[in-house]
Amino acid sequence: MATVHKKKMPNGKKSENYYATYRIPTSDGGTKQIKKATHYTNKKDALDAANRLEREALAEAGAGNENAEKILSRVREAGELALKGRLNPAHARRLIGEIMELSGQGKLRDQSCREWFAEWIQEKKVTTKPATLAFYKTVAKDFLGFMGDRADKHLETVTPSDIRNFRDTVVANGRTGKTANHKLKCLRSIFGDAVKASNLLQNPAASVKSVNEDDSTPREPFTIEEVSQLLSTAPTNEWQGLILFGAFTGLRLGDCARLKSGNIDLENEVLRITPQKSDRKKKVIEVPLHPDLLAYLTQNPPAPFAPTPLFPKLVKVTPGGRKGLSARFRQIMDDAGIARNVTRRTADGAARETASRSFHSLRHTFTSMLANANVSAEVREKMTGHTESTTHKIYTHFELETLRDGVDRIPSIKSNT
């Protein structure tokens, strides 16, 4: 609303005419103050002129008279509250929401932390792989549980301190720094998307630093003799095949279990597969079939139909969980008398533990056997699907003496059965 005043002149006296003062919206969403002479000495006439000048200026600026005045009233209210020290987040959200509605931009979304997490997870269901989605759900559940009742408060009440304390709690509960950083990265993504959706002004996780990962457990490979023991102890024919494929292709447990007849090219003696980790890039890797694998496939020929699972029973079992493939492989290791080399347990005595040897160690075994057979790093990386040499080095464990001089073969595993 416009106001009028008499201007102080250079001689110290006030002007005879009244001057109008009002504000109009700017293109960047703000406002600017306008001062103009009314050319009236009577205050009532001057105020009428000031209101007319304001309406004309608002119309010229593209704002409707009624809405513009309402918007400006909200801006003035915010200013008055700020001057009185009473402008809090609740007042600010209300006023901004009303301004957005008056300007035709719809209502301001007032989401709680829990509501936004649920919406974010729902969106990821159609864009993310099941295993990744399961991880996102776990992080969301853990963080919301950590926040307690505050998870139902507005999203912007989450602070960098909350994120930092959650990160530290993950480590305090016995998880590695790598795990804590992985969860932190997920939270950065969740809150970062909230900023992109205009639900937040700043990402509270962006400034939180990653922790040191020196406490991560390095993986160790199995020896040839140990792989032979695993094969001898394997409870079923499918488990023997799963272990052989892990040792001679370097595939991860889930990829081994999901192998189909179509992945096997017996004519050219090669395995072709797009690992789950590379599925988004559609990267196909080719691994020549080792004689031990060819022998297994001769005794257990793949079905003639490409979609048929190579391991129809094991493919139905999830990799994780208390009764999953990983847990069953640990039991095979125990039965074979092969140490898992447990290096970490949670501080509260929970069952969770970290070992340096698991099914994934077969991937290290494969890479190491290739290296010890003098197969070049470039060829090894192609067969294992590694895109970075630094990652590949983690999987390569050289022995004091190389097992073979050839580049095209690695030693066979002689089972005790």
N, C-alpha and C positions, 0 to 999 in steps of 0.2 A: 504494500500500500504506500502511495506517495505521501511525502511530508513537505512542508514549506518552512522556510526560514528567511530572515533578512541577513544579507551578506555584510560582513564587516569591511568598511572601506579603508583605503590607505590613510585617511585623516583620522581614523579611529572611530568614526561615526558609522552607524548602520545605514544600509541603503534604504531608500524609500520603497522600492519595489520588493516583492517576495520572490525567492528562488525555490524551484521545485527539486526534490531529491527522490529518486526511485531506482529500482534495480530491474534489469532485464536479463533473461537467460542468454548464455553464449553457446557457440557450437560445440565446445568441449565439455558441456554438461554443467559448467559453473554459472556464475552470474557476474555482472559488472554494474557499478554504480553510475548513474547519470545525474548530472546537475544542469538545470536550465532555468533561464529567467522566465517568469510568468507575465511580467509587465503589468502586474496588478499591485496596488497598494493596500487593497482591502483583503484581509486574510481569507475570508470565505470565498471570494472570487478567485483568489490565488490558488486555494486548495482545489476548487473545481477545475481550474486550468491545469494544475499539476496532475490530477487524476486523468484528465483528457490526454495530456502528453504521455503519461504512462501507458494508457491503453493503446495509443497510436504506436508507441515504441514496441510494445509487446506484439501487436499485430504485424508490424514490420519484421520483427524477429521470428515470425512464424508460430507464435504461441497463441492459443485460444485465450481470450480474456479471462474467462472464469477459471480455467485450469491453471493458467499462468499465475493468477493471484493466489490460488490454493497452494501451488508449488512453492511460490515465494514465501507464503506464510509458514510452510514447513521448514524452509531454509532459515527463516528468522527465528523460529522456535528452537532449532538446533543451535543457532548462535547464542540465543539467550541462555539456554541450558548450559552451554559450554562456559559462558562467562560466569555463571553462578556455580560452576563446578559440579553440576548435576547431570552432565551428559554421560550416560553409561551405555554399554553394548545393547541393552534392551531398548532404550530410547532410540539409539541410532538405527537399529534394525527396523523399528516401527516407522520412523520418519522416512528412511530410505525406501521401505516397502510402499509407503503411501505415495512418495514421489514417483516411483516406478509405475504404479497403477495410474496415477494422474497423467503421466506422460505416454500412456498406452503401451507399456512394455510388460504388462502382466504383473502378477504378484511376486514378491520376493520369497524365494524358497527358504524356509526356516527349518532345516534338517538337524536332527540329532546325530551324534557320532554313530550310533547303532543303525539308524535309518540309512545313512549314507553308505556304510559298509555293506548293508544288505543290498542296496541298489547297485553298488559297484560289483559285488559278487554275481548278481543276476546278469549284469552286462557281460561279464567275463565268461559266462556259461556258453555263449555262442561264439566266442572268439579264442578260447583257450583250451588246450588239451586237458583231458581228465586228470592226469597226474599233477599238472601245474595248478589246475583249479582246486584240487584237494589240498595242495600246499597253501594256496591263498585262503581257503576256508579255515585252515588250522591257524594261520597267523591272525586272521580276523577274530576267531574265537578266543585265542590267547590274549590278544590286546584288549578286547572288550571285557574279558574277565578281569584283566589287570586294572582297567579303569573303574570297574564296579558300577555304582550308581551314577557316576559322572558320564558313563557311556550314553545315558539318556538325555544329557544336556546338549546344548547347541554345539555344533561341530567346531566352531571357532574357540571354544573353551579349552580345546586340547592344546597344550603348550610344548615347546621343545624339551622342557624338563620332563614332561610325561613320557615322551618318546625315549629320552635318554635313560630314564629310570627303568622303562620296560626292557630296553637293550641290556642294561646291567643285570636285571633280574634273570634274563635268559641265561647269561653266563653264570650267575650265582647258583642257578639250578642245575649246573653241571654240563651245560651244552658248550660246544666249542665256540671260539670267536667267529669262525666261519659261519656257523649256524646263526649266531646273533646278527651278523652282518647281512646274511641272506634275508632274515626277517625284517631287518631295518630297511633293506632295499625295497621290500614289498610295501612297507608302510609309506616310504617316499612316493611310490607309485600311486597308492590309494589317495593320499592327501594331495599329491600333485594333480591328479585328475579332478579332485574337488575344486582346486583353483581354476582349472580349465573350464569347469562347469559353472564358474562364478559363484560357487557356494562358499568359497574362502578367498581372502585376500592374499594370504601367505601360506606356504607349506611349512607346518611346524617341524617336519622331519628333515627338511632340506639342510638345516644347519647342524644336525647331529652327526658327529664323526663316527666312522667305522672303528671297531676295536681291533687290537692286534690279533693276528691269526696264527701266531707261533705255537699255540696249543693244539692245533689240528693234528690228528693222528695220520701219519704217513702210511699208505698202503704197501703191503709186502706181497711178492709173488709166491706161488707154490713152486716147489721143485718138481722135476719130472717124476721122481719117486713118490712124492706126495699126491700128484695127480693120479698116478697108478693106484695108490691106496684108496683114493676117493672113488675111482671106477669100480674097484673090487667091493667097496662097501655100499655102493649105490643100491637102493632097495628095489628098483625097477629098471626095466630096459629103457624106459623114457628118460629116467634120471641119468643113466649112462650116456645117452645121446646128448642130453642137455649139458652135461659136464664136458663132453668131447667138443661140442660146438663152442662152449665158452673158452676152452683151452686152445682150439685151433682156428678160431675166427676172431676172438677178442670181443665178441658181442656182449652187451650188458644182459643181465638176467632177464629182464622183461622182453628184450628183443629176441633172445634165444627161445623163450617160451612161446612167442607169437610167430615163430617161423612156420611157413606154409610150403606146400609142395612146389608152388610157383617160384619160390626163392631159390630152388635147387635146379641147376642146369647140369645134369649128369653127362650130357654129350660133350660139353666143353669143360666139365669138371670144375665148375665155379659156383660160388654163392653170390647172389645179387640181392641187396636189401637196402631200403631206406631206413636207417635207425630212427627211433622215435625222437631222439634229440635233434635230428637233421630233417625231420618231416616238413617243417615250415619252409626250409630251403630246397626241399625236394632233391636232396643230394643222395644219389645212389652210390653205394660202395660195392666193389667186387673183391672177393677173397677166393683165391684158388683153393680147391678142396684138398686137404691133406690126405695122404694114403689111409690114415686111421679113420678119417671121416668117410672116405669112399668105402672102406670095409664095412663100417657101421651101416651105411646106406644100402649096401649090397644085401646085407642081412635083414635090413628093415627098409625096404624100398618105399619111397614116397608114393602117395596115391596119385592116380592119373589126372586128378582134377586139381588145378592150381590153387583154389581157395581152401583146400583141405589142410587142417593143421598138421604139422609134423609131429607134435606132441599133444594129441587130443585130450588127454587127461590133465596134464600139467597146465595147459593154456587156460583152463577154467579156474585155476588157483591164482589169487592176487599175489604180487611179489611181496608186499609188506604184510604186517599184522602178525599176531602171535602164532597163527597156523599157516602163514603165507610161505611162498617159495624160499625166501631168505631164511626164515626160521627153520624150515625143513633141511635146507642145506647146512645150516649150523649143526643140526643133529647128525647129519652124515659125517661132518668133520669130527664131531665128538666120537662117533662110533668108529671112525678110522684112526682115532688117537692122534689127530692133527691139531696142534695148538692154534687157537684163534688169536692169541696174544692180546688179551683185553688190556687196554691202557687207561680207560676212563670209566668211572661210574658217577652217577649224580651225587651231589653233596648230601642230599636228604635220604640217601639209601634206596632210592627207587630202582626198579628193575632195569631201567635204561642203561646201556653201556656202549662203549665204543671199542671196537677191535681193529687191529691192523690187517686182519685177514678175513675174507668173506668170499662170496661168489665173485665179487668184482676183482678179486686178486687173480682170477683166471685171465682177465683182460691184461693185467700186468705181466702174467706169465707168458701170454702170447707175444706181447710186444718185446719182452726181454729175450725170448727164444729167437725171435727174428733178428734182434740186434746181435745176439751172440753168434748167429749164423752169418753175420756180416751183411745182412740185408740193409740197404741204405735207409737213412732216416726218411727221405722223401717217399720211398716205396712203403715204408711202415706206416707213415701218416695217411697214405691213400687207403691202406687196408683197414686201419682203425677208425678212419673218419675224423681224425684230429685236424683242426684248421689252423692251429697255432703250434709252432715248434716248442714253445715253452711248456705248453700243456703236455705235449707228447713226451718230453724229457721226464716228466713225473712217472710215466709208465715204463720207462726203460731202466732195467737194472742189470748192469754188466757183471758177469762173473769174472773170477781171476783168469780162468782159461775158457776160451770160447768152445762151445760144444761142436760146432761144425765150421768149416771154411766156406761151404757153398752158400750161395745167395738164393737158391731156389728150393731149399728144403730145410725143415727142422726135424729133430729126432722124434721117432715114434714112441708112443707110450705103451709099455708092455704091461697089461693087466695081470694081476695074480690069480685071476679066475681061470 
